Amino acid sequence: MSHLFIFGMGYSASLIATRARALGWRVTGTGRTADLAFTDAPAVRAALASATHVLSSVPPADEQDPVLTRYGDVLGPAALAPHQWLGYLSSTGVYGDTRGAWVDETAPIASAQNPGLRPTRRGARVAADAQWLGLNAHVFRLPGIYGPAFGPFGGRSALDRVRQNKAHRLARIAGATPEQVFSRIHVEDIASAVLAALTTPTPPGAYNLADDLPCHPNLPIEEACRLLRLPLPPLQTLDEAALTPAARGFYAENRRITNARARRLLHWRPRYPTYAEGLLAIHHAES
């Protein structure tokens, strides 16, 4: 039986685990919905010794990748463990600000000369991304993630932000050329892409996972209001919205993510090609 070990069973990874178990896989790991503690080294190493596939969704901390720092000696081609496959959930934030240009996996990675949101964290994410690629892993670069509530996790979508009165509609940012746009992906589409990579022969390397419609962040909020029959939040400037430094940094970047490589090599298609289909499905499920 194939044995998938997951570091960090949070929102996305927990759904991947659920989908893998439905296919008959044995799944163990660490994190919120897992059976082992990350710091229980003997138990984790014992589980890794029998794992055929390993996926990490643990983000950098203290300028390093916690998984590679603690368990890197038993991962990768030089390790004695019988891993057939390594995977890592990374971020499209590694590309930095491209001023609205389309970005594929050959695009330059952000550097100290191209700093963005939280430079220390960005540098650590870039380094971790490169380290996993160096281990011949499948590195899935993810944009904004949204989806419904499931298990112990609350919903993460524009619908939730509107209902909680936490949604913002921002006035078009002066000087943005072209208009500010962002990519996103439904959590189910992350799971289906990772499962495609797990279950079919595919080359390691970077894979952008995103839907087909990068757009201004106001549009999902406006669609959520339409579905919920609630009034639109007022247009605000960044200062009026009182955003956190992290959120302000998010709005300082502008890029379009293409999923062409994942489509071609994983034979994957997003079930929710735009925010409209994704939000409608969440709304119907909640209703």
C-alpha positions as CSV (number, residue, x, y, z in Angstrom):
1,M,0.0,0.0,0.0
2,S,1.2,3.5,-0.8
3,H,2.0,5.4,2.4
4,L,1.8,9.3,2.2
5,F,3.4,11.1,5.1
6,I,2.4,14.8,5.4
7,F,4.2,17.4,7.4
8,G,1.7,20.0,8.5
9,M,-1.9,18.9,8.1
10,G,-3.5,22.3,7.9
11,Y,-6.4,23.4,5.7
12,S,-5.0,22.4,2.3
13,A,-3.0,19.4,3.4
14,S,-5.9,17.9,5.4
15,L,-8.1,17.8,2.3
16,I,-5.3,16.2,0.3
17,A,-5.1,13.6,3.1
18,T,-8.8,13.0,2.9
19,R,-8.8,12.6,-0.8
20,A,-5.8,10.2,-0.7
21,R,-7.4,8.0,1.9
22,A,-10.5,7.8,-0.3
23,L,-8.2,6.3,-2.9
24,G,-7.0,3.6,-0.5
25,W,-3.7,5.3,0.6
26,R,-2.4,5.0,4.1
27,V,-1.8,8.6,5.3
28,T,0.0,9.7,8.4
29,G,1.7,12.9,9.4
30,T,2.0,15.9,11.8
31,G,-0.1,18.9,12.4
32,R,-3.6,19.9,13.4
33,T,-5.5,16.9,12.0
34,A,-2.6,14.4,12.2
35,D,-1.5,11.6,14.5
36,L,2.0,12.7,15.3
37,A,3.7,15.7,16.9
38,F,6.2,17.4,14.7
39,T,8.8,17.4,17.5
40,D,8.4,13.7,18.3
41,A,11.5,12.9,16.3
42,P,11.6,9.1,17.0
43,A,8.0,8.6,15.9
44,V,8.3,10.9,12.9
45,R,11.5,9.2,11.7
46,A,9.9,5.7,12.2
47,A,6.9,6.8,10.0
48,L,9.2,8.3,7.4
49,A,11.0,5.0,7.2
50,S,7.9,3.3,5.8
51,A,6.6,6.2,3.8
52,T,6.6,5.9,0.0
53,H,5.6,9.5,-0.6
54,V,6.3,12.7,1.5
55,L,4.5,16.0,1.3
56,S,5.4,19.2,3.3
57,S,3.0,22.1,3.8
58,V,5.0,23.6,6.6
59,P,6.0,27.3,5.9
60,P,9.4,28.7,6.8
61,A,10.0,29.8,10.4
62,D,12.9,31.7,11.9
63,E,14.4,32.1,8.4
64,Q,14.6,28.4,7.7
65,D,12.5,25.4,6.7
66,P,11.6,23.5,9.9
67,V,11.1,20.2,8.1
68,L,14.4,20.2,6.3
69,T,16.3,21.5,9.4
70,R,15.0,18.7,11.5
71,Y,14.4,15.8,9.1
72,G,16.3,16.7,5.9
73,D,18.9,14.0,6.5
74,V,16.2,11.3,5.8
75,L,14.7,13.1,2.8
76,G,15.9,13.3,-0.8
77,P,17.9,11.1,-3.2
78,A,20.8,10.5,-0.7
79,A,18.5,9.3,2.1
80,L,18.1,5.6,3.0
81,A,14.3,5.9,3.4
82,P,12.2,4.4,0.6
83,H,10.6,7.6,-0.6
84,Q,9.4,7.4,-4.2
85,W,8.1,11.0,-4.2
86,L,8.6,14.3,-2.4
87,G,6.3,17.3,-2.6
88,Y,6.2,20.8,-1.1
89,L,3.4,23.4,-0.9
90,S,5.1,26.6,-1.8
91,S,3.9,30.1,-2.7
92,T,3.6,32.1,-5.9
93,G,4.9,34.9,-3.7
94,V,8.4,33.7,-4.6
95,Y,8.0,35.6,-7.9
96,G,7.6,39.0,-6.3
97,D,5.9,41.9,-8.1
98,T,5.7,41.4,-11.9
99,R,3.6,44.5,-12.6
100,G,0.7,42.4,-13.9
101,A,2.7,40.3,-16.2
102,W,1.9,36.6,-16.7
103,V,4.2,34.3,-14.7
104,D,5.2,30.8,-15.5
105,E,7.7,28.5,-13.7
106,T,10.6,29.9,-15.7
107,A,10.1,33.4,-14.4
108,P,12.8,34.9,-12.2
109,I,12.4,34.3,-8.4
110,A,12.3,37.3,-6.1
111,S,15.6,38.3,-4.5
112,A,17.1,40.8,-2.2
113,Q,17.1,43.2,-5.1
114,N,13.4,42.7,-5.6
115,P,12.1,42.7,-2.0
116,G,8.4,42.5,-1.3
117,L,6.1,41.6,1.5
118,R,8.0,40.7,4.7
119,P,11.5,40.4,3.2
120,T,12.8,38.0,5.8
121,R,9.9,35.6,5.3
122,R,10.1,36.1,1.5
123,G,13.8,35.2,1.6
124,A,13.1,32.1,3.7
125,R,10.3,31.0,1.4
126,V,12.5,31.5,-1.7
127,A,15.3,29.5,0.0
128,A,12.9,26.7,1.0
129,D,11.4,26.5,-2.5
130,A,14.9,26.1,-3.9
131,Q,15.9,23.5,-1.3
132,W,13.0,21.3,-2.1
133,L,13.6,21.6,-5.9
134,G,17.2,20.5,-5.1
135,L,15.7,17.3,-3.6
136,N,13.9,16.6,-6.9
137,A,10.6,17.4,-5.3
138,H,7.3,18.4,-6.9
139,V,7.0,22.0,-5.7
140,F,3.5,23.4,-5.9
141,R,3.4,27.2,-6.0
142,L,0.1,28.4,-4.7
143,P,-1.6,31.8,-4.9
144,G,-4.5,32.9,-2.6
145,I,-6.3,29.8,-1.3
146,Y,-10.1,29.8,-0.7
147,G,-12.7,27.2,0.0
148,P,-15.5,26.0,2.2
149,A,-15.4,24.9,5.9
150,F,-14.6,21.3,6.5
151,G,-13.5,19.2,9.4
152,P,-12.1,21.5,12.1
153,F,-11.5,24.3,9.6
154,G,-13.7,27.3,9.0
155,G,-14.5,28.6,5.6
156,R,-11.9,30.7,3.8
157,S,-13.6,32.7,1.0
158,A,-15.1,36.0,0.1
159,L,-18.4,34.7,1.4
160,D,-17.0,34.3,4.9
161,R,-15.4,37.8,4.9
162,V,-18.6,39.4,3.7
163,R,-20.7,37.7,6.4
164,Q,-18.2,38.5,9.1
165,N,-18.1,42.2,8.0
166,K,-14.4,41.8,7.3
167,A,-14.5,42.3,3.5
168,H,-12.8,45.3,1.9
169,R,-13.3,46.9,-1.5
170,L,-10.3,49.0,-2.3
171,A,-10.3,52.0,-4.6
172,R,-8.1,51.3,-7.7
173,I,-4.5,51.8,-6.6
174,A,-2.9,54.9,-8.1
175,G,0.1,54.2,-10.3
176,A,-0.8,50.5,-10.7
177,T,0.1,49.6,-14.3
178,P,-1.8,47.7,-15.4
179,E,-4.7,47.4,-13.0
180,Q,-3.9,45.4,-9.8
181,V,-4.7,41.7,-10.3
182,F,-4.2,38.6,-8.3
183,S,-4.6,34.8,-8.8
184,R,-6.3,32.4,-6.5
185,I,-7.2,28.7,-6.3
186,H,-9.9,26.6,-4.7
187,V,-8.7,24.2,-2.1
188,E,-10.3,21.3,-4.0
189,D,-8.2,22.1,-7.1
190,I,-5.1,22.0,-5.0
191,A,-6.0,18.6,-3.8
192,S,-6.8,17.3,-7.3
193,A,-3.5,18.6,-8.7
194,V,-1.4,17.1,-5.9
195,L,-3.3,13.8,-6.2
196,A,-2.6,13.8,-10.0
197,A,1.1,14.2,-9.3
198,L,1.0,11.5,-6.7
199,T,-0.8,8.9,-8.8
200,T,0.7,9.4,-12.3
201,P,4.3,9.5,-13.5
202,T,5.2,13.2,-13.7
203,P,8.6,15.0,-13.6
204,P,9.6,16.7,-10.4
205,G,10.0,20.5,-10.5
206,A,7.9,23.6,-10.0
207,Y,4.2,23.7,-10.8
208,N,2.0,26.8,-10.6
209,L,-1.5,25.9,-9.3
210,A,-4.0,28.7,-10.0
211,D,-7.4,29.2,-11.6
212,D,-7.8,30.6,-15.1
213,L,-8.9,34.2,-14.2
214,P,-6.5,36.5,-12.3
215,C,-8.6,39.6,-11.4
216,H,-8.9,42.6,-9.2
217,P,-9.6,41.6,-5.6
218,N,-12.8,43.6,-5.5
219,L,-14.5,41.2,-7.9
220,P,-14.8,38.1,-5.6
221,I,-16.1,40.4,-2.9
222,E,-18.8,41.8,-5.2
223,E,-19.8,38.4,-6.3
224,A,-20.1,37.2,-2.7
225,C,-22.3,40.1,-1.9
226,R,-24.5,39.3,-4.9
227,L,-24.8,35.6,-3.8
228,L,-25.6,36.6,-0.2
229,R,-27.9,39.5,-1.2
230,L,-25.9,41.8,1.0
231,P,-24.8,45.4,0.3
232,L,-21.4,46.1,-1.1
233,P,-18.7,47.3,1.3
234,P,-17.8,50.9,0.6
235,L,-14.8,51.7,-1.6
236,Q,-11.8,52.6,0.6
237,T,-8.2,53.6,0.3
238,L,-5.5,51.4,1.8
239,D,-5.2,53.8,4.7
240,E,-9.0,53.9,5.3
241,A,-9.2,50.1,5.3
242,A,-6.6,50.0,8.1
243,L,-5.0,46.9,6.7
244,T,-2.3,45.0,8.5
245,P,1.3,45.4,7.1
246,A,1.0,41.9,5.7
247,A,-2.2,42.8,3.8
248,R,-0.7,46.1,2.6
249,G,2.3,44.2,1.2
250,F,-0.1,41.8,-0.6
251,Y,-1.7,44.7,-2.4
252,A,1.7,46.1,-3.3
253,E,2.2,43.2,-5.7
254,N,0.6,42.6,-9.1
255,R,0.9,39.4,-11.1
256,R,-1.0,36.9,-13.2
257,I,-0.2,33.2,-12.6
258,T,-0.4,30.7,-15.5
259,N,-1.3,27.1,-14.8
260,A,-0.2,25.8,-18.3
261,R,2.6,23.5,-17.1
262,A,0.3,21.8,-14.5
263,R,-2.3,21.3,-17.2
264,R,0.2,19.9,-19.7
265,L,2.2,17.6,-17.4
266,L,-0.3,16.7,-14.7
267,H,-3.3,16.4,-17.1
268,W,-5.1,18.5,-14.6
269,R,-7.8,21.1,-15.1
270,P,-9.2,23.3,-12.3
271,R,-12.8,22.2,-11.4
272,Y,-13.4,25.9,-10.5
273,P,-11.7,27.9,-13.3
274,T,-12.8,31.2,-11.9
275,Y,-13.9,32.7,-8.5
276,A,-17.5,32.7,-9.8
277,E,-17.8,28.9,-10.1
278,G,-15.9,28.4,-6.8
279,L,-18.0,30.8,-4.8
280,L,-21.2,29.5,-6.3
281,A,-20.3,25.9,-5.3
282,I,-19.4,27.0,-1.7
283,H,-22.7,29.0,-1.5
284,H,-24.8,26.0,-2.7
285,A,-23.0,23.6,-0.3
286,E,-23.6,26.0,2.6
287,S,-27.3,26.4,1.7
